[in-house]
């Protein structure tokens, strides 16, 4: 059982593969589970306790995945992944922090990139700093 926290509101979800937050809808594995209408605050902070295959968010302030991910894509928002990433991490505007290895690419248009583990693909930012601690390629 995974837990998805959005501004403190808890959603218990089994076997999370895909999470999409688009506009005011929260969809998990193709099923709408809630809307953001009842969630307090103008800032949206998302924490997933457990692993997720595909996470796509149009807007948030922060995404924190406390597990592994296949891919994480957001238009706006800082991304932190505590586990490994088997695909890409992409944000248009926001910092990216990966605490373990990334097999794919790490890309932000406007933000810093900080990776503790190996990155198998490319790392890029148009406006920000890049820090990696290991530079091995898979």
PAGU-267337 format. One record per residue: x, y, z of N, C-alpha, C in turn; residue in three letters. Coordinates in pm, 1 decimal, padded with zeros to 6 digits. Each point is the difference from the previous one (the first is absolute). Example, Ala and Ser with C-alpha at 12.3 -4.5 7.8 and 13.67 -1.06 7.14 Angstrom:
<recs>
REC       n_X       n_Y       n_Z      ca_X      ca_Y      ca_Z       c_X       c_Y       c_Z  residuo
REC   01319.0  -00569.0   00780.0  -00089.0   00119.0   00000.0   00090.0   00120.0   00000.0      ALA
REC  -00035.0   00105.0  -00072.0   00082.0   00119.0   00006.0  -00077.0   00109.0   00073.0      SER
</recs>
This chain:
<recs>
REC       n_X       n_Y       n_Z      ca_X      ca_Y      ca_Z       c_X       c_Y       c_Z  residuo
REC   00084.8  -00118.1   00000.0  -00084.8   00118.1   00000.0   00089.0   00123.9   00000.0      UNK
REC  -00018.0   00085.0  -00098.4   00072.5   00126.2  -00007.1  -00086.3   00111.0   00056.2      UNK
REC   00067.1   00103.3   00043.9  -00071.7   00117.8   00048.4   00041.7   00119.4  -00082.7      UNK
REC  -00100.5   00074.5  -00045.2   00023.1   00124.4  -00072.9  -00050.3   00111.5   00091.2      UNK
REC   00088.5   00092.4   00035.2  -00035.2   00113.6   00085.5  -00001.5   00125.0  -00086.1      UNK
REC  -00109.6   00074.6   00003.1  -00007.6   00128.6  -00068.7  -00046.6   00101.3   00103.1      UNK
REC   00090.1   00090.0   00035.4  -00025.4   00100.0   00104.4  -00057.1  -00064.2   00127.1      UNK
REC   00055.2  -00114.4   00037.3  -00040.9  -00066.6   00123.3  -00117.0  -00095.0  -00013.9      UNK
REC  -00075.2   00008.2  -00108.1  -00112.4  -00091.9  -00022.3   00057.4  -00132.4  -00051.1      UNK
REC  -00041.6  -00110.5   00060.2   00056.8  -00131.4  -00031.6  -00093.9  -00077.4  -00091.3      UNK
REC   00057.3  -00056.9  -00106.2  -00071.2  -00089.8  -00089.8   00073.1  -00133.7   00005.3      UNK
REC  -00068.0  -00105.8   00046.4   00058.7  -00133.7   00005.2  -00031.6  -00069.1  -00131.7      UNK
REC   00103.9  -00046.0  -00069.4  -00018.7  -00058.7  -00131.6   00084.3  -00126.1  -00010.3      UNK
REC  -00058.5  -00107.4  -00049.5   00074.9  -00124.5  -00019.5   00071.3   00000.7  -00133.5      UNK
REC   00120.8  -00052.1  -00001.9   00076.4  -00021.9  -00123.1  -00003.4   00118.7  -00095.9      UNK
REC   00047.7   00113.3   00045.5  -00001.1   00119.9  -00082.4   00093.6  -00017.9  -00118.4      UNK
REC  -00052.8   00019.7  -00120.0   00082.2  -00001.2  -00120.5   00006.6   00139.9  -00059.2      UNK
REC  -00113.9   00063.6  -00017.8  -00004.4   00131.5  -00063.5  -00079.7   00097.7   00085.8      UNK
REC   00059.9   00114.9   00027.2  -00067.8   00107.1   00071.3   00004.6   00122.8  -00089.3      UNK
REC  -00117.6   00059.7  -00025.6  -00009.6   00120.4  -00081.9  -00078.5   00103.4   00078.7      UNK
REC   00060.0   00117.8   00016.5  -00071.1   00111.7   00061.1  -00005.8   00107.1  -00106.7      UNK
REC  -00121.1   00021.4  -00051.5  -00020.4   00087.9  -00114.1  -00114.4   00094.9   00032.9      UNK
REC   00032.5   00127.0   00010.0  -00103.6   00094.9   00038.3  -00045.3  -00029.3   00141.0      UNK
REC  -00127.0  -00033.5   00016.9  -00051.0  -00028.2   00133.9  -00024.9  -00148.6   00023.9      UNK
REC   00035.8  -00086.9  -00094.8  -00027.5  -00142.9   00012.6   00124.2  -00078.1   00041.2      UNK
REC  -00020.8  -00097.1   00089.5   00104.5  -00093.9   00039.3  -00041.1  -00136.2  -00053.2      UNK
REC   00080.6  -00055.0  -00089.5  -00031.2  -00128.0  -00062.3   00111.5  -00099.3   00031.5      UNK
REC  -00038.1  -00118.4   00047.4   00095.5  -00106.5   00028.5  -00038.0  -00120.2  -00084.2      UNK
REC   00093.2  -00044.8  -00080.9  -00021.4  -00115.1  -00088.3  -00128.2   00013.0  -00082.6      UNK
REC  -00023.9   00121.2  -00052.3  -00113.2   00024.9  -00087.8  -00131.7   00026.2   00070.6      UNK
REC  -00002.5  -00007.0   00133.0  -00124.1   00020.4   00075.0   00011.2   00128.6   00082.3      UNK
REC  -00097.1   00090.1  -00018.8  -00000.1   00123.5   00077.3  -00032.0  -00033.2   00145.4      UNK
REC   00091.6   00036.8   00090.9  -00022.6  -00031.6   00140.8  -00045.6   00120.5   00080.5      UNK
REC   00027.2   00119.0  -00050.6  -00039.5   00119.2   00073.9   00022.0   00122.5  -00085.6      UNK
REC  -00041.9   00112.8   00054.6   00031.3   00126.8  -00064.0   00076.0   00084.0   00101.0      UNK
REC   00066.7   00101.3  -00047.4   00075.6   00088.3   00088.0  -00090.0   00103.5   00066.5      UNK
REC  -00127.3  -00001.6  -00032.0  -00092.0   00101.0   00052.7  -00003.6   00000.9   00152.3      UNK
REC   00007.0  -00114.9   00063.7  -00007.8  -00006.6   00145.6   00134.0   00011.2   00070.3      UNK
REC   00105.2   00022.0  -00072.5   00133.6   00005.8   00059.0   00034.7   00145.2   00030.1      UNK
REC   00035.6   00024.8   00125.0   00026.9   00136.7   00044.4   00136.4   00047.1  -00047.6      UNK
REC   00010.1   00129.8  -00022.0   00127.8   00061.1  -00033.2   00015.4   00023.2  -00147.8      UNK
REC   00071.4   00106.9  -00032.3   00026.1   00031.3  -00140.1   00121.3  -00074.7  -00051.2      UNK
REC   00089.7  -00036.9   00091.0   00115.5  -00079.0  -00039.7  -00038.6  -00147.4   00002.8      UNK
REC   00047.3  -00073.6  -00098.1  -00029.3  -00143.1  -00006.8   00130.4  -00075.4   00021.8      UNK
REC   00003.9  -00077.1   00108.0   00116.7  -00081.5   00032.9  -00041.8  -00146.1  -00002.8      UNK
REC   00072.8  -00080.2  -00076.8  -00036.2  -00139.3  -00022.8   00110.4  -00089.2   00054.3      UNK
REC  -00037.4  -00098.1   00082.4   00094.4  -00101.3   00046.8  -00059.9  -00135.5  -00030.0      UNK
REC   00080.4  -00087.4  -00058.9  -00042.8  -00137.9  -00023.4   00090.5  -00089.0   00083.2      UNK
REC  -00060.3  -00072.6   00095.1   00075.2  -00095.4   00081.0  -00017.9  -00136.6  -00064.7      UNK
REC   00102.9  -00042.1  -00070.2  -00005.2  -00122.6  -00077.4   00046.1   00030.3  -00141.1      UNK
REC   00008.6  -00100.0  -00081.0   00048.6   00016.1  -00137.3  -00113.9   00033.5  -00094.3      UNK
REC   00034.4   00064.3  -00112.2  -00097.4   00038.0  -00101.0   00063.0  -00019.6  -00137.0      UNK
REC  -00076.0  -00050.4  -00093.8   00050.3  -00018.7  -00136.5   00012.8   00134.1  -00071.6      UNK
REC  -00111.7   00071.4  -00010.2  -00005.7   00120.3  -00082.0  -00073.7   00108.2   00077.6      UNK
REC   00066.0   00111.9   00023.3  -00060.7   00111.5   00072.5   00002.3   00121.8  -00089.9      UNK
REC  -00118.3   00054.0  -00030.6  -00012.3   00117.8  -00087.0  -00085.7   00104.7   00071.2      UNK
REC   00059.9   00116.7   00019.9  -00066.2   00107.4   00072.6   00016.8   00128.4  -00079.3      UNK
REC  -00109.8   00070.0  -00023.7   00010.5   00127.1  -00072.0   00057.9   00107.9   00089.2      UNK
REC  -00052.4   00015.2   00120.5   00047.6   00105.3   00088.5   00005.3  -00049.8   00144.0      UNK
REC   00109.5   00030.4   00066.9   00010.7  -00020.4   00143.5   00119.8   00080.8   00048.4      UNK
REC   00015.0   00007.7   00131.4   00118.4   00064.0   00054.7   00110.4  -00102.4   00020.6      UNK
REC  -00035.8  -00116.1   00055.4   00099.2  -00105.2   00020.2  -00060.7  -00137.6  -00024.7      UNK
REC   00085.7  -00088.9  -00050.6  -00031.9  -00142.3  -00011.6   00110.7  -00072.8   00074.8      UNK
REC  -00038.6  -00088.2   00091.0   00096.9  -00078.6   00074.6  -00041.1  -00146.4  -00010.0      UNK
REC   00079.7  -00080.2  -00071.0  -00027.6  -00143.0  -00013.8   00091.7  -00073.7   00095.9      UNK
REC  -00060.0  -00063.4   00100.5   00076.9  -00076.3   00099.1  -00003.1  -00146.1  -00039.9      UNK
REC   00061.4  -00027.7  -00113.1   00004.2  -00131.7  -00060.4   00061.1   00013.7  -00137.7      UNK
REC  -00016.4  -00100.0  -00083.2   00054.5   00000.3  -00135.8  -00103.8   00053.4  -00098.4      UNK
REC   00047.9   00045.0  -00115.1  -00089.4   00049.9  -00103.9   00052.8  -00043.3  -00136.4      UNK
REC  -00091.2  -00017.7  -00094.0   00042.4  -00025.1  -00137.7   00019.8   00133.0  -00071.0      UNK
REC  -00097.7   00090.8   00010.8   00015.7   00132.8  -00059.1  -00081.4   00101.4   00078.7      UNK
REC   00052.6   00121.7   00006.0  -00068.1   00110.2   00066.1   00006.8   00120.1  -00093.2      UNK
REC  -00116.6   00055.8  -00032.3  -00007.6   00115.4  -00089.4  -00091.0   00103.8   00064.1      UNK
REC   00047.2   00124.2   00009.5  -00082.3   00108.4   00050.5   00029.5   00126.9  -00078.4      UNK
REC  -00101.8   00080.8  -00019.0   00019.2   00127.9  -00066.8   00065.6   00098.0   00096.6      UNK
REC  -00052.4   00008.8   00121.2   00053.1   00090.3   00101.1   00006.3  -00072.3   00132.8      UNK
REC   00115.6   00004.7   00064.5   00013.8  -00057.3   00133.2   00134.8  -00064.9   00020.6      UNK
REC   00047.5   00007.1   00123.2   00124.5  -00066.3   00037.5  -00025.8  -00148.3   00019.5      UNK
REC   00096.7  -00083.3  -00038.9  -00014.6  -00144.9   00006.5   00113.5  -00058.3   00083.3      UNK
REC  -00034.8  -00085.0   00097.3   00099.2  -00073.8   00077.8  -00041.0  -00147.2  -00002.3      UNK
REC   00094.2  -00085.5  -00037.4  -00026.3  -00143.8  -00004.3   00103.3  -00068.2   00088.3      UNK
REC  -00047.6  -00069.8   00104.1   00090.7  -00065.3   00093.7   00053.8  -00132.3  -00052.6      UNK
REC  -00072.6  -00066.2  -00087.8   00042.5  -00128.2  -00054.8   00060.8   00016.9  -00137.2      UNK
REC   00010.8  -00108.9  -00071.8   00058.0   00004.0  -00134.3  -00107.3   00032.4  -00104.2      UNK
REC   00045.8   00048.0  -00115.4  -00089.0   00034.8  -00110.2   00039.5  -00084.8  -00120.5      UNK
REC  -00095.2  -00078.1  -00052.2   00028.5  -00087.0  -00113.6  -00020.9   00069.7  -00133.6      UNK
REC  -00048.5   00121.2   00001.6  -00024.3   00075.7  -00122.7   00052.0   00140.8   00013.3      UNK
REC  -00084.9   00097.9  -00035.8   00040.4   00140.3  -00002.3  -00066.9   00079.6   00111.5      UNK
REC   00064.9   00110.9   00037.1  -00058.3   00101.5   00088.0   00004.0   00129.6  -00078.3      UNK
REC  -00117.7   00058.6  -00025.8  -00008.0   00120.7  -00082.8  -00090.8   00101.2   00068.5      UNK
REC   00047.9   00122.5   00012.3  -00082.7   00110.1   00047.0   00034.4   00123.4  -00082.0      UNK
REC  -00100.6   00078.1  -00031.7   00025.6   00121.7  -00076.1   00056.5   00107.5   00091.6      UNK
REC  -00059.1   00014.3   00118.2   00045.4   00101.4   00093.8   00002.4  -00059.4   00139.5      UNK
REC   00119.4  -00031.1   00048.2   00014.1  -00055.4   00134.4   00132.2  -00070.9   00015.7      UNK
REC   00043.4  -00013.7   00124.2   00122.7  -00071.8   00031.4  -00027.1  -00149.9   00001.0      UNK
REC   00104.7  -00078.5  -00029.4  -00010.1  -00145.5   00002.6   00108.1  -00053.7   00092.5      UNK
REC  -00041.1  -00082.5   00096.4   00095.1  -00066.8   00088.2  -00027.5  -00149.1  -00003.7      UNK
REC   00101.2  -00076.2  -00041.1  -00009.6  -00145.5  -00004.6   00100.2  -00056.3   00100.2      UNK
REC  -00049.1  -00077.7   00094.8   00084.2  -00051.3   00107.0   00064.2  -00133.6  -00033.8      UNK
REC  -00029.4  -00053.6  -00116.7   00056.9  -00127.2  -00043.2   00022.6   00007.2  -00151.3      UNK
REC   00014.2  -00113.2  -00063.4   00032.5  -00005.2  -00142.6  -00119.3   00032.4  -00089.4      UNK
REC   00031.1   00056.7  -00117.7  -00098.4   00028.6  -00103.7   00048.7  -00068.3  -00127.7      UNK
REC  -00078.6  -00089.0  -00054.6   00040.5  -00069.9  -00122.4  -00017.9   00089.3  -00121.9      UNK
REC  -00101.5   00083.9   00001.6  -00029.8   00085.8  -00114.2   00062.0   00137.3   00012.4      UNK
REC  -00076.3   00101.4  -00043.8   00046.4   00138.6  -00003.2  -00059.1   00079.1   00115.6      UNK
REC   00070.5   00107.1   00037.3  -00049.8   00096.7   00097.3   00002.9   00134.7  -00069.7      UNK
REC  -00117.6   00065.3  -00009.2  -00007.4   00124.2  -00076.5  -00091.3   00100.1   00068.5      UNK
REC   00046.6   00123.4   00010.5  -00082.9   00111.4   00042.1   00036.9   00119.5  -00085.5      UNK
REC  -00097.2   00079.6  -00034.6   00028.4   00121.1  -00077.4   00051.7   00109.4   00092.3      UNK
REC  -00060.5   00010.5   00117.5   00035.8   00105.6   00093.7   00004.0  -00057.9   00139.8      UNK
REC   00118.4  -00038.5   00044.5   00015.8  -00056.6   00133.0   00132.2  -00071.9   00012.6      UNK
REC   00034.9  -00034.4   00123.7   00123.3  -00071.9   00028.7  -00024.2  -00149.8  -00005.9      UNK
REC   00106.8  -00075.4  -00029.1  -00004.3  -00146.1   00000.5   00106.1  -00048.6   00097.5      UNK
REC  -00040.1  -00088.1   00092.4   00090.9  -00054.4   00100.4  -00023.8  -00150.7   00007.2      UNK
REC   00096.5  -00078.7  -00046.8  -00014.6  -00145.9  -00002.7   00110.9  -00065.0   00081.4      UNK
REC  -00038.9  -00085.4   00095.4   00096.4  -00071.0   00083.2   00055.7  -00124.4  -00068.3      UNK
REC  -00077.2  -00062.2  -00086.0   00040.6  -00125.3  -00063.2   00038.2   00018.2  -00145.0      UNK
REC   00018.4  -00111.6  -00066.8   00034.6  -00000.3  -00142.1  -00117.4   00049.6  -00084.0      UNK
REC   00032.1   00067.3  -00110.0  -00100.0   00040.2  -00097.5   00039.9  -00063.5  -00133.0      UNK
REC  -00087.0  -00087.5  -00051.0   00032.0  -00072.8  -00121.4  -00020.0   00079.5  -00127.1      UNK
REC  -00083.7   00102.0   00004.8  -00027.9   00082.5  -00117.2   00063.0   00136.7   00013.3      UNK
REC  -00066.4   00099.3  -00057.0   00049.2   00137.4   00004.2  -00058.5   00074.9   00118.8      UNK
REC   00075.3   00099.3   00047.0  -00046.8   00090.9   00103.9   00006.0   00139.4  -00059.1      UNK
REC  -00113.2   00074.6   00006.8   00002.4   00133.2  -00059.9  -00089.2   00098.2   00074.5      UNK
REC   00042.7   00125.6  -00001.6  -00078.9   00112.0   00046.9   00041.0   00120.3  -00082.7      UNK
REC  -00095.2   00084.1  -00034.4   00033.7   00121.2  -00074.9   00032.0   00114.4   00094.8      UNK
REC  -00055.3  -00005.8   00121.2   00020.4   00107.3   00095.8   00010.9  -00061.0   00139.3      UNK
REC   00119.5  -00039.4   00039.3   00020.6  -00060.4   00131.5   00132.3  -00071.9   00005.3      UNK
REC   00027.3  -00058.9   00113.9   00124.5  -00072.9   00022.6  -00024.9  -00149.6  -00005.9      UNK
REC   00105.5  -00074.0  -00035.1  -00005.7  -00146.1  -00003.4   00106.5  -00053.6   00094.8      UNK
REC  -00044.0  -00088.1   00093.1   00092.4  -00068.3   00090.1  -00026.0  -00149.3  -00010.7      UNK
REC   00102.9  -00075.7  -00031.4  -00009.7  -00145.5   00004.6   00119.0  -00050.5   00079.3      UNK
REC  -00020.0  -00107.2   00073.2   00107.3  -00054.3   00082.9   00068.2  -00119.6  -00063.8      UNK
REC  -00069.1  -00066.5  -00090.1   00055.0  -00114.0  -00072.9  -00031.3   00021.2  -00146.2      UNK
REC   00088.6  -00037.3  -00086.8  -00021.1   00026.6  -00142.0   00002.8  -00124.8  -00085.9      UNK
REC  -00021.2  -00114.8   00057.3   00003.3  -00123.2  -00078.2  -00121.6  -00009.6  -00089.0      UNK
REC   00016.9  -00066.4  -00112.3  -00109.9  -00024.4  -00092.1  -00032.7  -00148.3   00007.5      UNK
REC  -00129.5  -00034.8  -00003.2  -00043.3  -00140.4   00007.8   00040.5  -00073.4  -00125.6      UNK
</recs>
